[in-house]
Amino acid sequence: MKKVSYVRLTLFAILLIQIGVIFNIQPWRNAENKNALINWDVTSYYSYLPAVFVHKDLKFNFLDNSPINYSEKHQFWPETAPNGNKVVKTTMGMAIMYLPFFLVAHLCAVLNPEINANGFSTVYEIGLTFSSVFYLIIGLYFLSRVLLRLYNEKNVSFLLLLVFLGSNLFYYSTTEPCMSHVYTFSLASFLMFLTTKVFQNFNFKVSVLLGLIFGLLFLVRPTNILFGLICFLFNVFGWESFKKRLAWSLENIKLLALTIVVAISICSIQFIYWKWATGNWVFNSYIGERFYFDRPRILNFLFSYRKGWLVYSPVFILSFLGIYKMYQNKNEWGLPIILTLISTVYVFSSWWCWWFGGGFGMRPMIDYYPLLIIPLGELLTHKLPALKNGVLSLFFVCISFNLFQTLQRRSLVIHWDSMTKESYWAFFTKVKMKNSEDWQRQKSLLIKPDYEKAKKGESEYDFELL
């Protein structure tokens, strides 16, 4: 009798859950309205595609010559370069990942006269939604391959469920599925899988794939260059193993050079676009926005009621216990996790908008969950049954808590950017507001951050918010 694959069953269960939740809430139901799925950040990621395939005008001149008020619907959101040309604010990595699904949706729209082939009708939002389904499952599959090197099948299956249901990855793969986080999660998982291959048998194929993934990661978000730490420090435990890694790098200099060439070739698409649109090979399209590395808001980033990572995804509090155990046991991912965690928290908390606008929890950390879920696996390997059962119980509590807070976020009990301690605890047990009195009370407790003050590096409030 063929052995049951717990991992495959788990991946299939996650697929069914994701699709079931998506069809239940239908995130595309407000297509072409202000509350559309293609809105805000997704607008910038996506706008390359309708500009090229619908309007055939990547300089966005059609915005000035159209009777349609695109800005009212947030369908296009370009910045203006010093030379006067319009330029997309975000890099084009997400547009590349959307592309196959966009083309299928666009073909359906073009062939059906009843569908508006404008790039924003319902069929396009459905296409993008299912791109998220595809990339999530691909990412979880490669993550399972990484985890199986460390843990048994049952523990790996539980870790996959934990990262999906026990963190804000669930929200961003069902409710706001077109944001960048599921896609980066998938790329990061594949990068980790490739990293294990690099030090087993570094060959031409692995080198090219590694360069391709690094290039895409950069194109999705330039700060993803931090993922280079993960690859280079894999299986490094101290000074001696670091020196061996340097020696290995010299021995494989040609293949490493090929990886860099492929990565730069992928990134060159962006550089060419910037040169064509702005006259500069490198262009900072985040005009008026910057990092403040001399004043990181680390405590707020981790613990604030507005967006604190460990407040809205508390399962990762347990990661710190696992990290210590990993480093003690010389786990191959121990040092990459420690240094990546320190660097990401520092860099992200130094961004002027440390809460990263609207959303649920500290969404940029989702990109690193394939790495940060590993320490939780260490807690499942404890030999004492009582301790292991206690850890499992905590994990189930975290899953239940995350699903409950996801419902709160969908019904706006948890506000997208204005949460306070008072609002959090006043409605802690409510799934939704019962009446207008609840809404009025919440409104009185919320505090809207001052975005303009934050851009100047000042506190967005007149006090520290925790």
C-alpha positions in Angstrom: 0.0 0.0 0.0 1.4 3.4 -1.0 2.4 5.6 1.9 0.2 8.6 2.5 2.0 11.9 1.8 1.0 14.2 4.7 2.6 17.2 2.9 0.6 16.7 -0.3 -2.6 16.3 1.6 -1.8 19.5 3.5 -1.0 21.5 0.4 -4.3 20.3 -1.1 -6.2 21.2 2.0 -4.6 24.7 2.0 -5.6 25.1 -1.7 -9.2 24.2 -0.9 -9.3 26.5 2.1 -7.9 29.4 0.1 -10.2 28.9 -2.8 -13.2 28.4 -0.6 -12.6 31.6 1.4 -11.9 33.5 -1.8 -15.2 32.4 -3.4 -17.0 33.2 -0.1 -15.8 36.8 0.2 -15.3 37.4 -3.6 -12.7 40.1 -3.3 -13.3 41.1 -6.9 -17.0 42.1 -6.2 -16.2 45.9 -6.3 -14.3 45.9 -9.6 -14.1 49.3 -11.2 -15.2 51.1 -8.0 -13.1 52.9 -5.4 -13.1 49.8 -3.2 -11.8 47.6 -6.1 -9.2 44.9 -5.5 -6.9 46.7 -8.0 -6.4 49.8 -5.8 -3.8 51.7 -3.8 -0.5 49.8 -3.9 -1.8 47.2 -6.3 -2.6 50.1 -8.7 1.1 50.9 -9.0 2.2 47.3 -9.3 -0.3 46.6 -12.0 -0.5 49.8 -14.0 2.3 48.8 -16.3 0.0 46.1 -17.8 -3.1 48.2 -18.8 -0.8 51.0 -19.9 1.0 48.7 -22.4 -1.7 46.3 -23.5 -4.8 48.4 -23.3 -3.7 52.0 -23.9 -0.3 51.3 -25.6 1.1 54.3 -23.8 3.6 53.6 -21.0 4.2 57.4 -20.6 0.6 57.7 -19.5 -0.2 60.6 -21.9 -3.7 59.1 -22.2 -4.4 60.3 -18.7 -4.4 63.9 -20.0 -6.5 63.1 -23.1 -9.3 61.0 -21.8 -12.8 61.9 -20.6 -12.5 59.3 -17.9 -11.3 60.5 -14.5 -8.9 57.6 -13.8 -7.5 59.3 -10.6 -11.0 59.3 -9.1 -11.1 55.5 -9.3 -7.4 55.1 -8.3 -6.8 53.1 -11.5 -3.5 54.8 -12.3 -1.2 56.5 -9.8 2.0 57.7 -11.6 4.6 60.1 -10.2 6.0 63.0 -12.3 9.7 62.9 -13.1 11.9 66.0 -13.2 11.7 65.9 -17.0 7.9 66.2 -16.8 7.2 62.6 -17.9 4.9 60.3 -15.8 6.6 57.3 -14.3 5.2 54.3 -12.3 6.0 54.6 -8.6 6.8 51.0 -8.0 9.2 48.7 -9.8 7.8 46.2 -12.3 8.3 42.9 -10.6 4.7 42.4 -9.6 3.5 43.3 -13.2 5.8 40.5 -14.5 4.3 38.0 -12.0 0.8 39.1 -12.8 1.4 39.0 -16.6 0.4 35.4 -17.5 -2.9 35.8 -15.6 -3.5 39.3 -17.0 -3.1 38.0 -20.6 -5.6 35.2 -20.0 -8.1 37.7 -18.5 -7.4 40.2 -21.3 -8.0 37.6 -24.0 -11.3 36.6 -22.4 -12.3 40.3 -22.3 -11.3 41.0 -25.9 -13.2 37.9 -27.2 -16.4 38.7 -25.3 -18.0 42.0 -26.3 -20.0 42.1 -23.1 -16.8 42.5 -21.0 -15.1 45.8 -20.8 -11.5 45.2 -21.9 -10.2 48.2 -20.0 -7.9 46.2 -17.7 -10.0 46.8 -14.6 -13.3 45.0 -15.1 -14.2 41.9 -13.0 -12.5 39.4 -15.2 -9.1 41.1 -14.6 -9.5 41.1 -10.8 -10.5 37.4 -10.9 -7.3 36.7 -13.0 -5.1 38.5 -10.5 -6.8 36.8 -7.6 -6.0 33.4 -8.9 -2.4 34.4 -9.6 -2.1 34.7 -5.8 -3.6 31.2 -5.4 -1.0 29.8 -7.9 2.0 31.5 -6.3 1.0 30.7 -2.7 0.8 26.9 -3.5 4.1 27.0 -5.4 5.7 28.8 -2.6 4.4 26.4 0.1 5.5 23.4 -2.0 9.1 24.7 -2.2 9.0 25.6 1.5 7.9 22.1 2.3 11.0 20.8 0.4 13.2 23.0 2.6 11.5 22.0 5.8 11.7 18.3 5.0 15.4 18.5 5.3 15.0 19.4 8.9 11.7 17.8 10.2 9.5 14.8 9.7 6.5 15.0 7.4 3.9 15.4 10.1 5.8 18.4 11.6 6.3 19.9 8.2 2.6 19.6 7.4 1.7 21.3 10.7 4.2 24.1 10.0 2.6 24.7 6.6 -0.8 25.1 8.2 0.7 27.2 10.9 2.3 29.8 8.6 -0.9 29.9 6.5 -3.6 30.0 9.1 -1.6 31.4 12.1 -0.3 34.6 10.5 -1.4 37.5 8.4 -0.4 35.5 5.3 -3.9 34.2 5.5 -5.4 37.6 5.2 -3.1 38.6 2.3 -3.8 35.4 0.4 -7.6 35.6 0.6 -8.8 39.2 1.4 -6.2 41.3 -0.3 -4.6 38.7 -2.5 -3.0 41.0 -5.1 -0.7 42.7 -2.7 3.0 41.8 -3.1 3.4 39.7 0.0 2.2 36.3 -1.2 4.3 36.7 -4.3 7.5 37.5 -2.4 6.7 34.7 0.0 6.7 32.3 -3.0 9.9 33.7 -4.5 11.6 33.6 -1.0 10.6 29.9 -0.6 12.0 29.0 -4.0 15.2 31.0 -3.2 15.6 28.9 0.0 15.1 25.7 -2.0 17.7 26.8 -4.5 20.1 27.7 -1.7 20.1 24.2 -0.5 20.9 23.1 -4.1 23.7 25.6 -4.4 25.9 24.0 -1.8 25.0 20.4 -2.9 25.7 20.8 -6.6 26.3 24.3 -7.9 25.9 24.0 -11.7 24.8 26.1 -14.7 21.1 25.5 -14.2 21.1 26.4 -10.5 23.2 29.5 -11.2 20.7 30.8 -13.8 17.7 30.1 -11.7 19.3 31.8 -8.7 20.0 34.9 -10.7 16.4 34.8 -12.1 14.9 34.7 -8.6 17.3 37.4 -7.2 16.4 39.6 -10.2 12.6 39.1 -9.7 12.9 39.7 -5.9 14.7 43.0 -6.6 12.0 44.0 -9.2 9.2 43.3 -6.7 10.9 45.5 -4.1 14.5 46.7 -4.1 14.9 46.2 -0.3 14.6 42.4 -1.1 18.3 42.6 -1.7 18.4 41.6 1.9 17.6 38.0 0.8 21.2 37.8 -0.3 22.2 37.3 3.3 20.0 34.2 3.4 21.8 32.5 0.5 25.4 33.5 1.4 25.2 32.6 5.1 23.4 29.3 4.7 25.1 26.6 6.8 27.6 29.2 8.3 28.0 28.9 12.1 31.0 31.0 13.0 34.3 32.4 11.8 35.8 29.1 10.5 32.7 28.2 8.5 32.6 31.8 7.2 36.2 31.5 5.9 35.3 28.3 4.2 32.3 30.0 2.6 34.7 32.7 1.2 37.0 30.0 -0.1 34.0 28.3 -1.7 33.0 31.5 -3.3 36.5 31.9 -4.9 36.3 28.3 -6.2 32.9 29.0 -7.8 33.6 32.5 -9.0 32.4 31.8 -12.6 29.1 30.4 -11.6 28.6 33.2 -9.1 29.4 35.8 -11.8 26.8 34.1 -14.0 24.2 34.4 -11.3 25.0 38.1 -10.9 24.9 38.7 -14.7 21.4 37.0 -14.9 20.1 39.0 -12.0 21.4 42.3 -13.5 19.9 41.3 -16.8 16.5 40.8 -15.2 16.8 44.1 -13.3 18.0 45.9 -16.5 14.3 45.9 -17.7 13.6 48.4 -14.9 16.7 50.4 -15.6 15.9 50.7 -19.3 12.4 51.8 -18.4 13.7 54.5 -16.0 16.1 55.7 -18.6 13.4 55.9 -21.3 10.9 57.6 -19.0 13.0 59.9 -16.9 16.4 60.2 -18.6 18.2 58.5 -15.7 19.2 54.8 -15.4 18.3 54.8 -11.7 15.4 56.9 -10.5 13.9 57.2 -7.0 10.2 57.3 -7.8 9.3 57.5 -4.1 9.5 61.2 -4.2 9.5 62.8 -0.7 9.7 59.4 1.0 12.8 58.0 2.7 14.4 55.9 5.4 15.5 57.4 8.7 18.2 55.0 9.8 19.2 57.2 12.7 15.7 56.9 14.3 14.2 53.5 13.7 10.9 52.9 15.4 11.7 49.3 16.5 9.4 49.1 19.5 6.4 50.5 17.6 7.2 48.2 14.7 7.1 45.2 17.0 4.6 46.0 19.7 2.3 48.9 18.7 -1.4 48.4 18.7 -1.7 50.1 15.4 0.4 47.6 13.4 2.9 45.8 15.7 4.2 42.6 14.1 4.1 40.6 17.3 0.7 42.0 18.4 -1.1 40.9 15.2 1.0 37.7 14.5 1.9 36.6 18.0 2.9 33.2 16.9 6.3 34.6 15.9 7.0 35.5 19.6 7.7 31.8 19.9 10.2 32.0 17.1 12.7 33.6 19.4 12.8 30.5 21.6 13.3 28.4 18.5 16.1 30.6 17.1 18.1 30.1 20.3 17.7 26.3 20.0 18.6 26.4 16.3 21.9 28.2 16.9 22.8 25.9 19.7 22.2 22.9 17.4 24.1 24.5 14.5 21.0 24.4 12.3 21.9 25.3 8.8 19.5 28.3 8.8 20.4 29.6 12.2 22.7 32.5 11.4 20.7 33.6 8.3 17.6 33.8 10.4 19.3 35.8 13.2 20.9 38.3 10.9 18.0 38.6 8.5 15.6 39.2 11.4 17.8 41.9 12.8 18.4 43.6 9.5 14.7 43.5 8.3 13.3 44.8 11.6 15.9 47.6 11.5 15.4 48.6 7.9 11.6 48.4 7.9 11.2 50.3 11.2 13.5 53.0 9.7 11.0 53.7 6.8 9.2 57.0 7.3 5.9 55.1 7.3 7.0 52.4 9.7 3.4 51.1 9.8 3.3 50.7 6.0 0.0 52.4 5.4 -3.3 50.5 5.4 -3.4 46.8 6.0 -3.5 44.1 8.6 -0.5 43.7 10.9 3.1 44.2 9.8 2.7 43.1 6.3 6.4 43.5 5.0 7.4 40.7 7.4 5.2 38.2 5.5 7.9 38.2 2.8 10.3 36.5 5.3 7.9 34.0 6.8 9.4 31.1 4.9 12.6 31.7 6.9 10.9 32.6 10.2 8.7 29.6 10.3 11.7 27.3 10.7 12.4 28.2 14.4 8.9 27.2 15.2 9.7 23.7 13.9 12.5 23.4 16.5 9.8 23.7 19.2 8.0 20.7 17.8 11.0 18.4 18.1 11.3 18.5 21.8 11.6 15.0 23.3 9.4 15.7 26.4 5.8 15.0 25.4 4.4 17.5 27.9 6.5 20.3 26.5 5.7 19.3 22.9 2.0 19.1 23.6 2.2 22.5 25.3 3.8 24.0 22.2 1.1 22.5 20.0 -1.6 23.9 22.2 0.0 27.4 21.9 0.1 27.0 18.2 -3.6 26.1 18.0 -4.4 29.2 20.1 -2.3 31.4 17.8 -4.2 30.0 14.7 -7.6 30.6 16.4 -6.5 34.1 17.4 -5.3 35.0 13.9 -8.5 33.7 12.2 -10.6 35.7 14.7 -8.5 38.9 14.1 -8.8 38.3 10.4 -12.6 38.5 10.7 -12.2 41.6 12.8 -10.0 43.2 10.2 -12.5 42.4 7.4 -15.4 43.9 9.3 -13.2 47.0 10.3 -13.2 46.2 14.0 -9.5 46.4 13.4 -8.9 49.6 11.5 -6.4 49.7 8.6 -4.1 52.4 10.0 -5.5 54.1 13.1 -5.7 51.5 15.8 -5.0 52.4 19.4 -4.7 50.5 22.7 -8.1 51.8 23.7 -9.8 50.7 20.5 -8.1 47.4 20.5 -9.3 46.4 24.0 -12.7 48.1 23.7 -13.7 45.7 20.9 -11.3 42.8 21.7 -14.1 40.2 21.7 -16.3 41.6 18.9 -16.3 40.1 15.4 -18.2 43.1 14.0 -19.9 46.3 15.1 -23.5 45.8 16.3 -24.9 49.3 15.8 -24.1 52.9 15.1 -23.1 53.4 18.7 -20.3 51.0 18.3 -19.1 52.7 15.2 -19.2 56.1 16.9 -17.3 54.8 20.0 -14.7 53.3 17.8 -14.3 56.5 15.8 -13.7 58.4 19.1 -11.0 55.9 20.1 -9.1 55.8 16.8 -6.2 58.2 16.1 -5.3 58.9 12.5 -1.5 59.2 12.0 -0.1 62.4 10.6 1.5 61.2 7.3 3.1 64.5 6.5 4.9 64.8 9.8 6.1 61.2 9.4 7.6 62.0 6.0 9.7 64.6 7.7 11.1 62.1 10.2 8.9 63.4 13.0 6.6 61.3 15.2 3.3 61.0 13.5 1.7 61.8 16.9 2.7 64.1 19.7 3.4 61.1 21.8 4.8 57.6 21.4 2.2 55.0 20.6 2.4 51.5 21.9 
